[in-house]
Amino acid sequence: MRPDLANYAGREQAYVKHHFIADYVEQLVFKVGSRRDVVYIDGFSGPWKDQSENFEDTSFGIALESLRRAKKTWKDLGRGERTMTALLVEKDPEAHARLQEIVPRYPDITIKTFNDDFVKLVPDLMRATPPDAFSFVLMDPKGWKIDMQAVAPLLRRANCEVVFNFMFTMINWSASIPNAAIQAGLEALMPGTDWRRRLDAIAPAVGRSTADARKAVLVEAISEAIGRLGAYEYVMETPVLFPTKDRTFYSLIYATRSPKGVEVFRDCQHATLKAQDQVRADLQVAKRDDLFNTTDMFGGAITGNEFAGRWMAEQEAAALMAILERVPISPGSITYGNLWPSILAKHGVRKTRLGRMAAELRSDGRIEFLDWAARKQVPDDAYRVTRRVNPYA
Ligand SMILES: C[S@@+](CC[C@H](N)C(=O)[O-])C[C@H]1O[C@@H](n2cnc3c(N)ncnc32)[C@H](O)[C@@H]1O
């Protein structure tokens, strides 16, 4: 169930974050809940700045609803009972006291709350997670002081996915402060990634702002750290913008080991970016109405040239080049199933769109599928693909 924008006045960025979490957790739990018990681990639960009556605008409230629905669906389908567990961590005693109010509302879910520092609790959280369960770890701190090495055992679990809220604006600003404790804290967050030297090496480049270049370095560094410490093949980012500025406020970093996870992430990301554009357009209209004392009943009209539209066009162009670069020259070939996950992991296109792009490249004669069956619109994973011509021709 998607969050209700009415609960997010003045913190629209949290709506965007929750839109993504709602879509993703729903699909994830439904997908893995057929095979495994699911454990949702919220390392920084809150409640924090919630405005709804029943925690519907909190990450744990949203996740618990998804767990409940998936559990009911599997039962209704006659697939048996799945154990759904939520491990909710909150350091602040007052917030933790409020967090506990959620427990009696979900008798169908096993909920354990913890009132301590998330990093300190990693061994307890490991013990509370059955070895064969699928765990989804959400780390959404207010700041960035996290010792990622200490969190690594949780990230490394065999069946696990992670979403980390990387507070880009705050981290970017902190990275420029010459203070030994701050620099050591950032090193603990992104250990062994050489982030400092990479930031210092940024040279002014035509058509690219320094902020964009710094974002690329920092997002790459945290992605590398999570990928290495948690042994994740795929780590991706989706930006959450300031509500009224075209700049990243924070980045949601998602890690998975499964191509299906990559596919679902891109679907949820596209839906979230479109919702973000709509929220921002509505805010623009509200601002204009305030200024001119008018009332626009219809909200902001989306033109397609907002952030999502521009970003998606850029990502598509890069994905097209990536197909051409990665398809081997004949007699070499690669199966489509081995091609698409790495392209989707790097470039923000949906799998359905990439399939259509591959089909168009085939029609244009720029790539060749050796096993294409009659009347197929998009390639199957088993199809081998090759090319004969210069990809840039
Ligand atoms: C950004 S809020 C979380 C919001 C929540 N994830 C949501 O989307 O509704 C961060 C929360 O983490 C708590 N917190 C801060 N440091 C913590 C720590 N070291 N361990 C656990 N919780 C912490 C704060 O008290 C705050 O409630």
The ligand as an SDF file (V2000), in Angstrom:
LIG
                    3D

 27 29  0  0  0  0  0  0  0  0999 V2000
   15.5920    9.1460    9.9260 C   0  0  0  0  0  0  0  0  0  0  0  0
   14.8960    8.4870   11.3670 S   0  0  0  0  0  0  0  0  0  0  0  0
   14.1590    6.9890   10.7810 C   0  0  0  0  0  0  0  0  0  0  0  0
   12.9350    7.1710   10.0310 C   0  0  0  0  0  0  0  0  0  0  0  0
   12.2630    5.8740    9.6450 C   0  0  0  0  0  0  0  0  0  0  0  0
   13.1890    4.9340    9.0310 N   0  0  0  0  0  0  0  0  0  0  0  0
   11.1480    6.1740    8.6640 C   0  0  0  0  0  0  0  0  0  0  0  0
   11.4050    6.1970    7.4500 O   0  0  0  0  0  0  0  0  0  0  0  0
   10.0150    6.3540    9.1060 O   0  0  0  0  0  0  0  0  0  0  0  0
   16.2930    7.8360   12.2420 C   0  0  0  0  0  0  0  0  0  0  0  0
   15.9290    7.2170   13.5940 C   0  0  0  0  0  0  0  0  0  0  0  0
   17.0790    6.5230   14.0720 O   0  0  0  0  0  0  0  0  0  0  0  0
   17.2240    6.7310   15.4520 C   0  0  0  0  0  0  0  0  0  0  0  0
   18.6620    6.5350   15.7610 N   0  0  0  0  0  0  0  0  0  0  0  0
   19.6770    7.4270   15.7000 C   0  0  0  0  0  0  0  0  0  0  0  0
   20.8510    6.8430   15.9750 N   0  0  0  0  0  0  0  0  0  0  0  0
   20.5880    5.5290   16.1700 C   0  0  0  0  0  0  0  0  0  0  0  0
   21.3970    4.4060   16.4450 C   0  0  0  0  0  0  0  0  0  0  0  0
   22.7230    4.5250   16.5710 N   0  0  0  0  0  0  0  0  0  0  0  0
   20.8170    3.2050   16.5650 N   0  0  0  0  0  0  0  0  0  0  0  0
   19.4740    3.0740   16.4150 C   0  0  0  0  0  0  0  0  0  0  0  0
   18.6420    4.1080   16.1800 N   0  0  0  0  0  0  0  0  0  0  0  0
   19.1880    5.3300   16.0550 C   0  0  0  0  0  0  0  0  0  0  0  0
   16.7380    8.1560   15.6570 C   0  0  0  0  0  0  0  0  0  0  0  0
   16.3230    8.3490   17.0160 O   0  0  0  0  0  0  0  0  0  0  0  0
   15.5800    8.2400   14.6620 C   0  0  0  0  0  0  0  0  0  0  0  0
   14.3590    7.8780   15.2570 O   0  0  0  0  0  0  0  0  0  0  0  0
  1  2  1  0
  2  3  1  0
  2 10  1  0
  3  4  1  0
  4  5  1  0
  5  6  1  0
  5  7  1  0
  7  8  2  0
  7  9  1  0
 10 11  1  0
 11 12  1  0
 11 26  1  0
 12 13  1  0
 13 14  1  0
 13 24  1  0
 14 15  1  0
 14 23  1  0
 15 16  2  0
 16 17  1  0
 17 18  1  0
 17 23  2  0
 18 19  1  0
 18 20  2  0
 20 21  1  0
 21 22  2  0
 22 23  1  0
 24 25  1  0
 24 26  1  0
 26 27  1  0
M  CHG  2   2   1   9  -1
M  END
$$$$
